[in-house]
Amino acid sequence: MVRILGVLPVPNLAKAIAAASGTSTASGGLDVFSTYLYEGNGSTQTITNGIDLAGEGGMVWIKDRENANDNLIHDTERGPLDRLVTSATYAEATNPAGKDVTAFNSDGFTLGENYNGTNYSGFNYVSWTFRKAPRFFDVVTYTGDGTSNRNIAHDLGVAPGMIVVKKTSASGTSWMTWHRSKSGSYLLLNTTGAAVASQQYVFGDDSVAIDPTDSVFTLASDGSVNANGAEYVAYLYAHDPLGPSGDGSDGLIACGSYTGAGADLDIDLGWEPQYAMIKCTSAAATNWVVFDNMRGFLASGDSKDLRPNVSTPEGYNSAIRVNSQGFTAVNGIDGQVNASGRDYIYMAIRRPMAVPESGDEVFAIDTMTATDPDFDGTGFPVDFALMRDIDSTYDTYARSRLTGTAHLLTNTTAAEGSNAGTTFDFMDGWGSYDYGVLTDMYSWMFKRAPQFFDVVCYEGDGVAGLTVKHNLGVAPEMMWIKDRDHGSKHWMVYHKDLNIATHLFLNGTHVPQTDNAWYGTVPTATQFQVGSYSSINTSAESFIAYLFATLAGISKVGSYTGNGSNQTIDCGFSAGARFILIKRTDSTGDWFMWDSERGIVAGNDPRLSLNTTAAEVTSDDSVDPDNSGFIVNQVSATNINVTSAEYIFLAIA
């Protein structure tokens, strides 16, 4: 089963605790929001995204990414067959039988046959699913009564941050939008217009604006929101960046504002978003723009946007760069996200955070197939991938969702290169090179997850003590960091069992190097620091950091001392290691890599090294399987168990 963003459904215990406290049952936002990508098949298909629409209710928003088809909205309050178009003032329309969305399910929704807006054969679509949940999102329908100071009840449990209202019973009425940062004004979701200072105080009582509360929102008698006898639907988005705990650890959604600077401008949410909708409120002729991390919400810019107010297909631009604590608005797409002096609003949703329960949910190995994605069957969207041809002299490519089409080589100091086939917008794999079936081309694929693995991009400032925040949730025990811009910088490696004043090079056989790369500080559960060493902190250059940690039963970052024969390395696993990476640290040695797909057996085991282009070697028995982890043997080919020698390792179950 494909789970949204490749993480676990919420554990029953977490749901029970949340329900008892009256808060959202979402564990890190997993079961209340989904960005799900799919290809139309022209027939019927079920989208399984882990969102309970049948039982909890909510809304599905669908857009064709490649063609000029409308943004379509369906919700559980009006029923699956009734759709709305966000770029127009149409009344709701009822689908032809068997087309468009046909059903809401306990784990997603069902699509009917061959409708170009949602399921045309060969077309690529994005769906955003919002589940009704306290502190996150609600859908309310009501019949207008034409009176002033009309209170409409809702179930958010906190004050809304944004409300979108649409008359569904008649055409000609815009999508009336209220945002907490523009109280007393309204915006139109279906237009490029600036915020309108309300004369009738549409969200109020005809004479004064009235902000919504944690239980009601107030409407005037204006026909756009409250005509007598007319039918309406309202979509309510909470503003709850700090969450029930009040410390930001469980906040899911933020509705805020900023003033453009005309240069890079950091918007600090306190967490990394997976989705953002932005609109300029002070100037006309500016689109609403939507970004998400499945289509490409990138740390390097060139993020992909879609626009609710038009039917145009997906576009590329460098307007937004995502980071571990929010996003950076740059001066792109004609000032629609960051023109100097202009005002903007946003609605952002946090990247899901849930601790995995098995290695299969966050790590997979596969060979290249003939169809997209090239490396598939993971059961989760891939955040980081290593790739190489094992049978020839070949570089090891490192690729990440945050950097899009870019790649680095673990065996060299080269700066980033790029290949259009480096694509991550798949639910169960990555890559669209279309090279055919290549069984000697392997990929080792990782999913970001708390306590297991994280990816962070940052900009250097050249000043010792630069703090870099992350979302691993525990202190990183191993870090690989690479300058993406410069062609002569080593891969810097931190390991918990090395002296804090030392580091290794992933691209070499070196012993630990002494330098103040880590500023003499041990990483914490929220951040790490770097010194002024050029390979880790050059001013105005871009860096990427891969962070690994020990998660009981799933991963182990550790070290051992060789005994000259063989020994079992107990990782706390129950069915052995599927991936092993070992490096000698008291003397020179390769970064040797083994995996169960190619063979970790009681006999010779195929191995590669991340720091060389050497083809796979199959002529030595350096490791053996063990349920608790793995066994290392002392053979001269690898010398991974020399008497009294010191080693570090990373293993994944």
QUIDANOR-V684754 format. One record per backbone hydrogen bond with DSSP energy under -0.5 kcal/mol. CO is the residue of the C=O (numbers start at 1). NH is the residue of the N-H. If there is no record, write none. Layout:
BEGIN
co | nh
CO | NH
CO | NH
END
This chain:
BEGIN
co | nh
1 | 3
3 | 6
4 | 7
11 | 15
12 | 16
13 | 17
14 | 18
15 | 19
16 | 20
17 | 21
18 | 22
18 | 23
19 | 22
26 | 28
27 | 30
28 | 353
29 | 32
29 | 33
32 | 131
34 | 36
34 | 129
36 | 127
38 | 125
40 | 122
45 | 111
46 | 48
47 | 49
47 | 109
50 | 52
51 | 53
51 | 108
52 | 56
53 | 57
57 | 132
58 | 76
59 | 130
60 | 74
61 | 128
62 | 72
63 | 126
65 | 314
67 | 69
70 | 72
71 | 86
72 | 62
73 | 84
74 | 60
75 | 79
79 | 75
79 | 82
81 | 83
81 | 95
83 | 93
84 | 73
84 | 86
85 | 88
89 | 172
89 | 173
93 | 83
96 | 99
98 | 113
100 | 112
103 | 110
105 | 53
105 | 54
105 | 108
107 | 49
107 | 50
108 | 105
109 | 47
110 | 102
110 | 103
111 | 45
114 | 116
115 | 118
115 | 119
119 | 42
120 | 123
123 | 40
124 | 65
124 | 66
125 | 38
126 | 63
127 | 36
127 | 129
128 | 61
128 | 130
129 | 34
129 | 131
130 | 59
133 | 136
133 | 137
136 | 238
137 | 133
138 | 236
140 | 234
142 | 144
142 | 232
144 | 229
149 | 151
150 | 219
152 | 217
156 | 135
159 | 239
161 | 180
162 | 237
163 | 178
164 | 235
165 | 176
166 | 233
168 | 92
174 | 176
175 | 189
176 | 165
177 | 187
178 | 163
179 | 182
180 | 183
182 | 185
184 | 198
186 | 196
187 | 177
187 | 189
188 | 191
192 | 286
195 | 197
196 | 186
196 | 198
200 | 206
201 | 206
202 | 204
202 | 220
203 | 210
204 | 149
208 | 205
213 | 160
214 | 157
215 | 154
216 | 213
217 | 152
219 | 150
222 | 225
222 | 226
223 | 227
226 | 146
227 | 230
230 | 144
231 | 168
231 | 169
232 | 142
233 | 166
234 | 140
234 | 236
235 | 164
235 | 237
236 | 138
237 | 161
237 | 162
238 | 240
240 | 243
240 | 252
240 | 253
242 | 246
242 | 248
242 | 250
243 | 246
252 | 350
253 | 240
254 | 256
254 | 348
256 | 346
258 | 344
260 | 341
265 | 329
266 | 268
267 | 269
267 | 327
272 | 351
274 | 293
275 | 349
276 | 291
277 | 347
278 | 289
279 | 345
281 | 195
289 | 278
290 | 306
291 | 276
292 | 296
296 | 298
296 | 304
298 | 301
298 | 322
303 | 317
305 | 315
306 | 290
306 | 308
307 | 310
315 | 305
317 | 303
319 | 330
320 | 303
321 | 328
323 | 326
325 | 269
325 | 270
325 | 271
326 | 323
327 | 267
327 | 329
328 | 321
329 | 265
330 | 332
332 | 335
332 | 336
332 | 337
333 | 336
335 | 339
339 | 342
342 | 260
343 | 281
343 | 282
344 | 258
345 | 279
346 | 256
347 | 277
348 | 254
349 | 274
349 | 275
358 | 361
359 | 362
359 | 363
362 | 447
364 | 445
366 | 443
368 | 438
374 | 369
374 | 376
375 | 430
379 | 3
383 | 401
384 | 446
385 | 399
386 | 444
387 | 397
388 | 390
388 | 442
389 | 392
390 | 616
392 | 394
395 | 397
396 | 410
397 | 387
398 | 408
399 | 385
400 | 403
401 | 404
402 | 299
402 | 300
403 | 406
405 | 419
407 | 417
408 | 398
409 | 412
413 | 489
417 | 407
419 | 422
421 | 423
421 | 432
423 | 431
424 | 426
428 | 377
428 | 378
429 | 382
430 | 375
431 | 373
431 | 374
436 | 438
438 | 368
438 | 441
440 | 390
440 | 442
441 | 368
442 | 388
443 | 366
443 | 445
444 | 386
445 | 364
446 | 383
446 | 384
449 | 452
449 | 453
452 | 549
453 | 449
454 | 547
456 | 545
458 | 543
460 | 540
462 | 464
463 | 466
466 | 530
467 | 469
468 | 528
472 | 451
477 | 496
478 | 548
479 | 494
480 | 546
481 | 492
482 | 484
482 | 544
484 | 416
486 | 489
490 | 492
491 | 506
492 | 481
493 | 504
494 | 479
495 | 498
499 | 502
501 | 515
503 | 513
504 | 493
504 | 506
505 | 508
509 | 589
513 | 503
513 | 515
515 | 517
516 | 519
517 | 531
518 | 521
524 | 476
525 | 473
526 | 470
527 | 524
528 | 468
530 | 465
530 | 466
533 | 536
533 | 537
538 | 541
541 | 460
542 | 484
542 | 485
543 | 458
544 | 482
545 | 456
545 | 547
546 | 480
547 | 454
548 | 477
548 | 478
549 | 551
551 | 554
551 | 555
554 | 653
555 | 551
556 | 558
556 | 651
558 | 649
560 | 647
562 | 644
565 | 634
567 | 632
568 | 570
569 | 571
569 | 630
578 | 596
579 | 652
580 | 594
581 | 650
582 | 592
583 | 648
585 | 512
590 | 584
590 | 592
591 | 610
592 | 582
593 | 608
594 | 580
595 | 599
599 | 601
601 | 603
607 | 617
608 | 593
609 | 612
613 | 394
617 | 607
620 | 605
620 | 622
622 | 633
624 | 631
626 | 629
627 | 576
628 | 571
628 | 572
628 | 573
629 | 577
629 | 626
630 | 569
631 | 624
632 | 567
633 | 635
635 | 638
635 | 639
641 | 564
642 | 645
645 | 562
646 | 585
646 | 586
647 | 560
648 | 583
649 | 558
650 | 581
651 | 556
652 | 578
652 | 579
END
